[in-house]
Amino acid sequence: MDFNNTKMGDYYVVDVAGRLDATTSSEFEQQCDIWMEAEEYQILIDMSAVEYISSAGLRGILTSAKKIKGKAGNIRFCGLQGMVADVFKMSGFAAMFQIFDNKEQAING
């Protein structure tokens, strides 16, 4: 799993690439902890390069989102495609989180 971080407006934008599964979900959670230690609580996760997500990946997202919301923060997602978009819909995550087509919509929405 690869992470590329940039700042766009008020949001800390994270481009995630690879698989978000049992092997990498702890790495995702560790990265979220690092962002929060840097007092970045407005997070946009671009998942356009995520090719696979498992229930463990969803659990990692949920755990991190709870931490961010506990700091009065916000987490948004964009770029969900194919199987990843389907899993978000079937799991109910599409109803729990703000999801946008691209970064620009997410920043301005």
DACORKA-V208161 format. One record per pair of residues at least 12 apart in sequence whose ideal C-beta (glycine too) atoms are under 7 Angstrom apart, sorted by the first residue. I is the first residue (numbers start at 1). J is the second residue. D is the distance in whole Angstrom. If there is no record, write none. Layout:
# DACORKA-V208161
I;J;D, I;J;D
This chain:
# DACORKA-V208161
1;16;7, 1;18;4, 1;19;7, 1;20;7, 1;24;4, 1;27;6, 1;28;7, 2;17;4, 2;18;6, 3;16;6, 3;31;6, 8;103;7, 8;107;5, 9;107;5, 10;42;5, 11;42;5, 11;43;7, 11;44;4, 11;107;6, 12;35;6, 12;40;4, 12;42;6, 12;43;5, 13;44;5, 13;46;6, 13;103;6, 14;43;7, 14;44;7, 14;45;5, 14;46;7, 15;46;5, 15;49;7, 16;45;6, 16;46;7, 16;47;6, 16;49;7, 16;50;5, 17;49;4, 17;50;7, 18;50;7, 18;51;7, 19;51;6, 19;52;4, 20;50;6, 20;53;5, 20;57;3, 20;60;7, 21;52;6, 21;54;4, 21;56;6, 21;57;5, 22;54;6, 22;56;4, 25;56;5, 25;57;5, 25;59;6, 25;60;3, 26;60;7, 28;60;5, 28;64;7, 29;60;5, 29;63;6, 29;64;5, 32;64;4, 32;67;7, 32;68;7, 36;67;6, 36;68;7, 36;71;6, 41;68;6, 41;71;5, 41;72;7, 41;73;3, 42;73;6, 42;74;5, 43;68;6, 43;73;7, 43;75;5, 44;76;5, 44;78;7, 44;103;7, 44;106;5, 44;107;7, 45;75;7, 45;77;5, 46;78;5, 46;79;5, 46;103;6, 47;77;6, 47;79;5, 47;80;5, 47;84;6, 48;79;3, 48;81;6, 50;84;5, 52;83;7, 53;84;5, 53;87;5, 58;91;6, 58;93;6, 75;97;7, 76;97;7, 76;98;5, 76;100;7, 76;106;5, 77;97;6, 77;99;5, 78;99;7, 78;100;4, 78;101;7, 78;102;6, 78;103;6, 78;105;7, 78;106;5, 79;102;6, 80;99;6
